[in-house]
């Protein structure tokens, strides 16, 4: 019996030990759970103290649980984590229950919160069309949507058509061949055409009558291939087919890059048939190698003709400043150009710093500028950093590509403005005796007419350098904010660059056919006559760190002979006010 009793007691002891062991594991688990929960809450609320949520390694058994719970609840309330009050019965329950209860309340509140999403309704088809037209102005999507019944089956093989009365199919916009987003392609048997834009030209001085001019690039010099234009008119099921009249080269062979296989800039002309002169511009145009081909390109014909012209537009080539923050300089330049008389500035954008984008977006919303995105056509690189290196190293490729936005800007706006100027963002045509460009041209025109009684194709202004290091030798000016780059740099080279070198012009869009950076290359009427504006009337103020590479030898002379020129200070007060206000609005001075 004693043995039996001892055996029973031993079993009870073992059971007790097992119970204690299991209970210990449960408590350790509860404390670990508590510690993890505290770490989560402390992560959400860094201001909470460890003493309110002790970890398992520093648990104080004398800590009043209800007090800690109250303190913790107060901290959570500060972070919008509100927990419901525990009942007296719940307070007496084990710690893990209260932890689960608090966590459950927190999860409940999380489920009640909702992320801020854009819940705008899907755009309608008309809204999408407007968005596409803004992004791709050369795509005739509105015309196509209205006339998509013209799009026929393409089962017929164009190359096997033998009938002389064949009717070309209107190309579906979904079958067009796009290149690098903004270009459309024609692959011919002798060269590839990359087409950027098409424009209706019915200027009075044009000897060929109304025509469609297309700005683009061809990987051939002096292309000989015979091609055709399909002119698509609204309301007509069949196109008018005409031969291409001319390929106008926007370059001189002596400048280099005169090689087959390199994309060359052209303005291509197609004459409008006399039967359609009274109909105005066609809705779209396609280029094909054979008259009855179904085209792989279809460009909307642009014709912007307001009732009344404005005075001055400025065109800026593709901006390439990926890692260079020119936002403050750009703000000063836009404000000054606007004050001088630019009705609108038309920018083309390759790649820019985010702060530059912020400035451009701001002025575009104000209606002072317009920004057109741009890529390089064909196999040229468009990965941002690689593209920048490419344009830096391949100078002639860069200069040839720049002619596309210049001529696109000319043809888009040739009916809207009296004068169009091509400027970089470090250049300013500065009137010397007048306050605005309008006043300047009223002074210049009588002088030009007194020499030859005809309207010139352009009026050119001589270049003078305001080099950065000329300021360094003289020091800055306390009465001008240091962030006003042009207002600070009022020392220039004494000598101007030679006449007709590095000039910039006010171009007469009624006369110009093709534009180069500095001069028109082809013109209507009596040729590309250009009147040189006297330096006593105006100067092209060029703000650079150094002279252009071709002037390296003479640059030392420009540096050693400098003069102070404060012409720009006549705009100082208003310019500082406007620039500072814009920078404050955009947050460039930081908080406060």
C-alpha positions, 0 to 999 in steps of 0.5 A, spaced: 500 500 500 505 504 501 508 503 495 502 504 491 501 511 495 508 513 493 507 511 486 500 515 486 504 521 489 509 521 484 504 521 478 501 527 481 508 530 482 509 529 475 503 531 472 504 538 477 510 539 474 508 538 466 502 543 468 507 548 471 511 547 465 506 548 460 503 554 464 510 557 464 510 556 456 504 559 455 506 565 460 512 566 456 508 566 449 504 571 452 509 576 454 513 575 447 506 576 444 506 583 448 513 585 447 512 584 439 505 588 440 509 593 443 514 594 438 509 595 433 505 600 437 512 604 438 514 603 431 507 607 429 508 612 435 515 613 436 513 618 442 511 612 446 516 610 452 518 603 454 516 604 461 509 604 458 510 598 454 515 594 457 519 588 454 519 581 456 526 582 459 524 588 463 517 586 465 516 589 472 511 585 476 509 591 481 507 595 475 500 597 475 496 593 469 490 598 469 495 604 469 499 602 464 493 600 460 490 607 461 497 611 459 498 606 453 491 608 451 492 615 452 498 615 447 495 611 442 489 616 442 494 621 440 496 617 434 489 616 432 489 609 435 483 609 439 481 603 443 475 601 447 475 601 454 476 594 457 470 592 462 472 590 470 471 582 468 476 583 462 481 587 466 482 581 471 483 576 465 490 574 463 494 579 459 494 576 453 487 577 452 487 584 453 493 584 448 489 581 443 483 585 444 487 592 443 490 589 437 483 587 434 481 594 436 487 597 432 486 592 426 478 594 426 480 602 426 485 600 420 480 597 416 476 603 417 481 607 414 481 608 406 487 610 402 486 617 398 485 614 391 483 618 384 476 616 383 475 620 377 470 616 372 474 613 366 475 618 360 470 618 355 472 617 348 472 624 346 476 626 352 481 621 350 481 624 343 483 631 346 488 628 350 491 624 344 491 630 340 495 634 345 500 629 345 501 627 338 498 634 334 501 630 327 496 625 328 489 626 325 485 622 330 479 626 330 478 626 322 479 618 322 474 617 328 469 621 324 471 618 317 473 611 319 468 608 314 473 610 309 478 604 312 477 599 307 480 591 308 487 591 306 487 584 303 488 587 296 496 587 295 498 594 293 504 591 289 499 587 284 494 593 282 495 593 275 489 598 274 490 605 272 484 607 276 486 604 283 483 607 289 488 607 295 485 605 302 485 610 307 490 608 312 487 606 319 491 610 325 492 603 328 496 601 322 501 607 321 508 606 323 510 610 328 518 611 330 520 614 337 513 616 339 512 623 335 515 620 328 511 617 322 515 612 317 515 611 310 520 606 308 522 606 300 526 602 296 531 608 296 531 611 303 527 611 309 523 618 311 521 620 318 516 625 318 514 630 324 509 634 321 505 637 315 502 644 314 498 648 309 502 654 306 498 659 302 502 665 303 501 670 298 509 670 295 509 663 294 509 661 286 507 654 287 500 656 289 497 653 295 502 647 298 503 642 303 509 642 306 512 636 311 518 637 316 522 631 317 528 627 315 531 622 310 537 618 310 539 620 303 542 626 301 539 629 294 534 624 294 532 622 287 526 617 289 519 619 286 514 619 291 507 621 291 502 625 296 495 622 298 491 628 300 485 626 304 479 632 304 474 632 309 467 629 306 471 626 300 472 618 299 478 618 295 484 622 296 487 627 291 494 624 288 500 629 286 507 628 285 512 631 291 514 637 288 521 638 291 525 636 297 528 642 300 535 641 304 535 645 310 543 644 310 549 646 307 554 640 304 560 644 307 558 644 314 559 636 314 555 630 315 554 630 308 553 622 307 548 617 305 545 613 311 545 619 316 538 622 317 538 629 314 533 635 315 528 636 309 522 640 308 518 636 303 513 640 298 506 637 295 502 642 291 495 642 292 491 641 285 488 647 282 481 644 283 482 644 290 485 651 291 478 653 294 477 648 299 482 650 304 487 645 307 486 637 306 485 634 313 491 629 312 496 627 308 500 621 306 507 620 303 507 613 299 512 610 293 507 608 289 500 612 288 496 606 290 499 604 296 496 604 302 500 609 306 504 607 313 503 614 315 498 619 315 499 626 318 494 631 320 495 638 316 496 644 321 493 650 319 493 655 325 490 662 322 487 667 327 483 673 325 489 678 327 496 677 328 500 678 334 507 681 334 513 676 337 513 669 338 520 665 340 522 658 339 527 654 343 530 648 340 530 641 344 532 642 351 537 637 353 539 639 361 537 632 364 542 633 370 543 641 370 538 645 374 537 651 370 530 652 373 532 659 377 536 662 370 530 659 366 525 663 370 529 669 370 530 668 362 522 667 361 520 673 365 525 678 361 523 675 354 516 676 356 517 683 358 521 685 352 515 683 348 514 676 347 507 674 346 509 666 347 515 662 348 515 655 344 519 650 348 521 643 345 523 638 350 528 632 350 530 631 357 530 636 363 531 636 370 525 635 375 525 643 377 526 645 370 519 641 369 516 645 375 518 651 372 515 649 365 509 647 367 508 653 371 508 658 366 505 653 361 499 653 366 499 661 365 499 661 358 506 664 357 509 658 354 507 652 350 512 645 351 512 640 345 516 633 347 521 631 342 525 625 340 530 623 335 528 619 329 530 613 327 536 609 330 538 615 334 538 614 342 533 616 346 535 613 353 536 620 356 543 620 359 546 616 353 542 621 348 545 627 352 552 624 351 550 622 343 548 630 342 555 632 346 559 628 342 556 628 335 555 635 334 553 635 327 548 630 328 545 635 334 545 641 329 541 637 324 536 635 329 535 642 332 533 644 325 526 640 326 523 643 332 525 650 329 522 649 322 516 646 326 515 652 330 515 656 324 510 653 320 505 652 326 505 659 327 507 663 321 500 666 320 500 668 328 505 672 329 509 678 325 516 676 327 519 669 330 525 669 333 529 663 335 533 663 341 537 659 346 535 660 354 542 664 355 540 669 349 537 675 349 535 680 344 536 687 348 534 693 345 539 699 347 535 705 346 528 702 347 524 698 352 521 693 348 522 689 341 516 693 338 519 700 339 525 697 337 522 694 330 519 701 329 526 704 329 529 699 325 524 698 319 524 705 317 532 705 316 531 698 313 526 701 308 531 707 306 536 702 304 532 698 300 524 699 299 522 692 301 520 687 307 526 683 309 526 676 310 529 677 317 533 682 321 539 680 324 542 682 331 550 681 332 552 677 338 556 679 344 559 675 350 557 676 357 562 671 360 561 668 367 568 669 369 568 677 367 563 678 373 568 674 378 574 679 377 569 685 379 565 682 384 557 681 385 552 687 386 549 687 393 543 691 390 541 685 386 539 678 389 545 673 387 540 668 384 539 673 378 544 671 374 543 676 368 542 682 372 549 680 376 553 679 370 553 686 367 560 685 364 561 684 357 566 683 352 568 690 348 568 687 341 562 684 338 563 677 334 564 679 326 558 681 322 553 675 320 557 670 325 553 667 331 547 672 329 540 671 331 534 674 327 527 676 328 524 672 322 519 674 317 514 668 317 511 671 310 518 670 307 521 664 310 521 657 307 527 654 311 530 656 317 537 655 320 539 657 327 542 663 325 539 665 318 533 663 313 536 658 308 530 659 303 525 664 302 519 666 298 520 672 293 526 676 293 531 671 296 533 671 303 535 678 304 537 680 312 537 687 315 543 688 320 540 692 326 545 697 328 549 695 335 547 702 337 540 699 337 540 692 339 545 687 341 544 679 342 547 678 349 549 671 350 550 669 357 556 663 357 561 660 361 566 660 355 565 662 348 563 657 342 568 652 340 570 655 334 572 662 337 577 659 342 582 663 339 579 669 339 576 668 346 582 670 350 581 677 346 574 678 348 576 676 356 581 681 356 577 687 353 571 688 357 566 693 359 561 694 364 554 694 360 548 695 365 542 696 359 539 690 363 538 694 369 532 698 366 528 692 368 531 690 374 526 692 379 520 689 375 524 683 373 526 681 381 519 682 383 516 677 378 522 672 379 522 672 386 514 671 386 515 665 382 520 662 386 516 663 392 510 660 389 514 654 386 517 653 393 524 654 391 526 658 397 524 652 402 518 652 407 517 659 411 
